[in-house]
């Protein structure tokens, strides 16, 4: 991947436009908009399952009180549409040159900050809203050999900490907004900082402990 980064990457205007549109979709900028602009939000496009009415209680399609493997299997069904939609969008963006635009623009930032190439940008942005969509993007990058195993590990470490923090914070966290002692933006900044710290701890582990163990295994072999 580093050899690819050294080559001159040519990107047309449509690539930058596709990248900009993808950033808007995955960032959640219009998630709280009540007008037509909400159509440019990933979670809005993904939609939601309807409610099953049971007397005075509204249930989702899994019902109430479920647990165990069956409930887990039904929960996994909820993840499938988001992953398929996200990967479909990414493939369209890639076809238009958007991923190359991300690689060209963001590698000088993401490489020193997180140790990953710019092509991972959409996955890191999607992680703000959707855990499963972002993970699916990383898997596709690995399958296409766009990133190495080490870069995948760092990316996943970044995603694991405060995953989907925009969606979760403004849905569940809104209950405490009225008596928070700090501005609403402060917890978001803290979450982003710790995501970066987590990713760099993984970088440190891969460069020290993991590398030493790999060398010892090679020498013993």
Phi, psi and omega in degrees: 000323180294327177294323178296322182294332182285336180286153177290123181259118180262125182231130177277174182298329181294331177294315179294322178295317179296320179296316180299316180296319180294320178299317178299315183297314188272346185278339181080019181302322184256018183294329181265359181288136181265354181264198184291343180294344181295342179294344178268023178249133184300314182295328176293315178295324179294327177075195181208155175289149179286179181257141175261119183280129177227090185067233180269357185254132177262126182243159170272183188291349179274348182082195182236144176081009180285154177201171176087194186297323182296316178296321178297320179296316180293325177297323180296331178297327179295332183280334187301311181301320181296318181294314181297316179298313182298314181292327176296316178297316180298320180295321177295314179299319179296318180298331179271358179094010183293323180291326177291325176296319177296319179297317182290319185280320192259344179302317178298342179263310184288329182297309178285330184283316184236347182080022179235156181284164182297338181295345177277359188302315183296324178294319179291326178287317179298330179298341177294331184246324189221121179293311186289322179296316180296318179296321178297323178296317180297317179300318180294322178297322178292315180298325180275002180059035177276335179227158180274172177298322179294318178294324175298315181298317179295317180298317180292323176298320177296318184287327185296319180285124178052049181293142182053043188293329178295310181298311183291322184292314184277354174261298180283320184289342182299340181293337182251004182301325187292335180236023174289142182268357179233160176302150184302329184287338186298311178301326178296316178299318179298316180298317180296319179299316181287333173296317179295318178298316180299318179296321181284333172295322176295319177301316181296317179298315182294327182277341184246280186299308183296318180296318180295319179295321180295320180292321178296320179295322179293318181293320180291329180289000000 
